[in-house]
Amino acid sequence: MNIRGIQKTSLIDYPQTISTVLFTGGCNLRCLYCHNASLACNDCNLQKYSNDEVLDLLQKRKHLIGGVVITGGEPTLAHGIVGFLKKVKDIGLKVKLDTNGFQPDVLKKLVSDRLLDYVAIDIKTSPEKYHALTKTKLPFDLIIQSITLLKEYRIPFELRTTCVPGFVTIEDFHSIRDRVGNVVYYYLQQFHNHHTLDETLHTLKPYPKEVLFSFQQFVKTFATCCEIRGI
């Protein structure tokens, strides 16, 4: 699974569930604002945990936690994710997946095998700006396939966008709405300019709260629940 980090206890990463967070190495994006650059780039200096020792830890903590969060990096790139999550489910824990949505085929396997209880998909910006912000040419349609899949299988999920000034504007949310349609949960995240992959963003000032509130009001036109994190 290429697990490169563990947070034993989290009260915020899995809604209404105490969880252990597992961080996988490697990502198919290079988002300018990424705060986990060492994970995204699969830094060889990061500690690596074997599947067995992680599963042993989860087994010992199953009476303290209710779920496991698989994040990254991009977890859907990890070899053996299906087999690993089957063992997590055998322990009796719920599973939340954090993903960028660009691997709908992997996601379909996970949901069809009933290995996921909750999914968070990052919507980085509008389709028109994706290449500039993420340095990828992967088609936005792959994300739409992932969202459609979760709706079809009735897997609870959230969408979330980090509001990077200039890269995320009210016009971008109009474009996002036109592509993703109506959803239940959408979270806006405040941008923080420290430890970003692109050092030029270190001087970029986050949006004032009032701007985030205006984004929130618009997102509520296509999301049943929209909340702001990090302010």
Secondary structure, 3 states (H helix, E strand, C coil): CCEEEEEEEEEEEECCEEEEEEEECCCCCCCCCCCCHHHHCCCCCCCCECHHHHHHHHHHHCCCCCEEEEECCCHHHCCCHHHHHHHHHHHCCEEEEEECCCCHHHHHHHHHCCCCCEEEEECCCCHHHHHHHHCCCCCCHHHHHHHHHHHHHCCCEEEEEEECCCCCCHHHHHHHHHHHCCEEEEEEEECCCCCCCCHHHHHCCCCCHHHHHHHHHHHCCCEEEEEEECC
